[in-house]
Amino acid sequence: MTLDSLLKLLDKRAKGAGNWAKLASTLGVSPQYLHDCKEGRRRPAKKLLDALNLVAVIDYRRKER
């Protein structure tokens, strides 16, 4: 899952919850933190990923010349 697809998942969940503040409460994070993630100012941290039953995976690749 890419960061973009994670944000789409959060958007879908926010619509289901009624709004972003309600989703934040459901996930156990602050509305401001969730908004910062949505706007790209913060990366999703372990607490949010745990609430979504996800884990971050780092991928390294060679640069193209």
C-alpha positions, 0 to 999 in steps of 0.5 A: 500500500502506498502513502497515497492509497493509505490516505484514500483509505483514511478519507473513505473511513472519515466519510463512513465515520461522519467526519475526520474528527470522529475518525480521529476519536475512533482511531485514538489520535488527535484530529490535528495529527490526522489532519497533518497526515492528510495534508502531508505535514506528518507521516503516519506513526505506529499508533495510527498504523496499529489502529488501522492494523497496518505496519510500515515497510521501508523499501530500498532500491538502486538509483537509476543512472 
